[in-house]
Amino acid sequence: MIDLHCHILPGVDDGARSFAEAVAMCRLAADDGCEAMVATPHQRRGEWWNADRRQLAALADQLQTQVGPGFRILLGGEIHVDSELLDEVEKLPAGGGVLPLAGSRYLLIEFDSLGTEAEAVHLVHELMVTGWRPIVAHPEFIPWLAADLERVARLVALGALTQVTAMSVTCDFGRRPQNDCFALLDAGLVHFVASDSHGVRRRPPGLKRAYSLIAGRWGEDVARRLVADNPRAVVTDRPLPETV
Ligand SMILES: [Fe+2]
């Protein structure tokens, strides 16, 4: 399994607070069956702007050294959406402050809780025509997307992909996010399950519980695609495998 969304870089956002905690998070993920994690610090959000890509890459390298060679740390960002984001994406790959996932053409984007569908449609369209593939982080926690399947379906039809959070699927955040995830899964509108882990205790890493639940309800093939096959396509910068 490959975890595409986690806050393991120490001291840059509300995730790991130290290298010790970051290493412990990686060990938890490895014990749970993960082979790699993409570190996705918050970017362009309030006090967590995190536009210094070189500093973030240095932290990821340091963490990789401490974790050792058996578990891969890749780098990306959870990019908060604002009206200047497209200008920032235009500066890629040489400049700008945002980080695609593992150097690929996939971008993990977090819509603002006060966003609108019209803005989202514009953003997804512009990203797609310029060769980027947006992955919408946890639609079940975006108030104007959660519980609106048709809205999510319209963004997916434009090319957006979606990532739900493992602990939403397993009901650790209550019935409402779980029900929204189940509805998205029923509709075939989920492309990735990731941990969005923030620490060793509060929101810890781990995908296996969600994997097992999804395998039981929607089948092994679906579960494997969401935690392994599709994330692997992202980190190797390939199109998602076709579904039959
Ligand atoms: Fe996150």
Residues whose N, C-alpha, C, O or C-beta is under 5 A from the ligand:
A	BS01	LIG	E78 D196
